[in-house]
Amino acid sequence: MSVGQQEPVHSKVAEDLEHVFDVPVNVSAVLGRTKLEIGELLRLGPGTVLELDRRVGEAIDIFVNDRLVARGEVVLVDDRLGVTMTEIIKSDR
């Protein structure tokens, strides 16, 4: 390669990642949190309402392998709940 020429840039495509497509990950969507004493936890039953630290319509946290990666909204897809991502959280790593 002569002076002034740059090495060709190879663009990444999905096929480059095929070897990791089968790696399992844990995905969690956290609607909110609350703290309970063990006695309160043991008294919970069907129909119990827990007050969470979030308001209706507030974004939920989406974790992959216990790491916050995005925020999103709860959606209804057919008769099931789902999550749509509205914000990707950038990592410092």
C-alpha positions, 0 to 999 in steps of 0.5 A: 500500500502506498503512502496516502492510501487507506486500508479498505473499510469492511462494513459489518453485517448480521452474518458477521455475528452468526456465531453468537445468535444462539447464545442465550441471554436473560431479558427483564422488563421492570415495571417498578419496585417496592420494598416489603417486610417478610411478614407483608410478603407472606400475607400477599394473596390473589388480588393483592395490589402492590404500590410501585415506585413508578407512575402509570405511563412512565417508562419501564427499564429493560435489562439484558443479563442484569444490565440496564440497556433500554427504556420502553413502554408496555404495549398490548399485542393480541392478548399478550403484554409486550414492551416497545423500546423507546430509548437505548441506554449507552454503556460506558464500557 
